[in-house]
Amino acid sequence: MRKLNVIFSTLILLVVFGCGEEALNVTISTPTIQCGMCQRNIEMGLANVSGISGSKVDLATKVTKVSYNKEKIDLLKIEKAISDLGYQANKMLASRDAYETLPACCKVGGMEKI
């Protein structure tokens, strides 16, 4: 796991510095995340969003740190991308349709419903 973190961090640095664009960093409250699968869903989902150069979900604090290019994307679009993955982002609620497709473990109180 540690090796993956080092590789991931190195890739982020290469993308940020290699493109010559200044990356901004933002911390987004993601209070509805529940487990490692939530973490993976958000990090993998944001990796496919143009303008986002990296993200890291912290399960303990329920925040997501995002590095992005302000010329390509803004905070509202990042929040919308997280919402479209089925999770609340700051005050933007999760997309109902996306939330319904999440596994039970990713839903608030989900493990109690199984």
N, C-alpha and C positions, 0 to 999 in steps of 0.2 A: 504494500500500500504506500509506504514511504517513497519507494522508487517511482511509483506512478505520480505521486505529488511532485517530485523533483522534475520528472519529464514534463508534466503538465505546466508547471511554473516556467520551465525553460521555453516551452513552445509559446506561451503567452508573451514572454519577453521578446522572443524572436519576431513574433507577429507585430508587436507594438513598435519595437525599435526598427525592425526591418522595413516597415511600411513608411516610416518617417512621420507618422501621424501621432499626435499627442493623445494618449488615452486618458479619459476621465474615469474616476472611480466613484461608485455610489453604493450605499448600503440600503437595502430594501427589506422592510419587515415582511416576513413570510410566516405569519402566525399559525397557518393551518397545516404546515408540514408535520409529518408524524414519524417518518422512518427513513431508513437508508434508500428505499425505493423512491421516496419523494425527492430526496437529495439527487439521486441519479436522474430522475425524470426532468428536474429543473435544469441541472447542469448540462445534460445532453440536449434538451430542448433549446436552451439559450445558445448552445454551440452552433446551432443551425440558423441563428438570426443574424442577418447582415448588420454589421456595425458593432456587434458585441465581440470583443476579443477574448473574453474569459469570464468565468463565474465560479463562485465557491459558496456552497450552502453550508451553514453552520447549524447543525441540528440542536445543539445545546442552547443556543441563543435565539434560534428561529429567525435568522437573518440570512440574506443572500447578498454577497458582495459581487458587483458586476463592474468590469472594465469595458469601456465602450468609446467609440469615436463620435463626438458630438456633431460632426458634419454628416453622419449617416443615420443617427438614431437619437432619440431623446428619452428622458425618464418616463414620460407617459407611454411611449411605445414599448419600453422595456416592461413596465407594469402590465400592459395589455398582453404582452407575450407570455408572461408568467400566469396571468389570469386564463389565457387560452390553453395553458397546460393543466388547468384545474385547481390552481392555488391562489389564495388571496395575496395581493402584492400591495403593501401599504394599505391605503383605504379602498383600493379597487378590489371588489369581490371576485371570487373565482367564477369563471364561466360555468353556468349550471350544467350545460351539456358535457363539457370537458370533465367537470367534477364527477358526474355520474358514471363516466367510463373508467375512473380510477379504481385500482384494486381496493378491496376492503381495508387493508392495512394503511392506506393513504388517506382514508376518510376520517374526519374527526370522530373519535369514538368508534371507529370502524372495527376494531378487533372485538369489541363487545357485542357486535351485531352478528358475528359468525356463529 
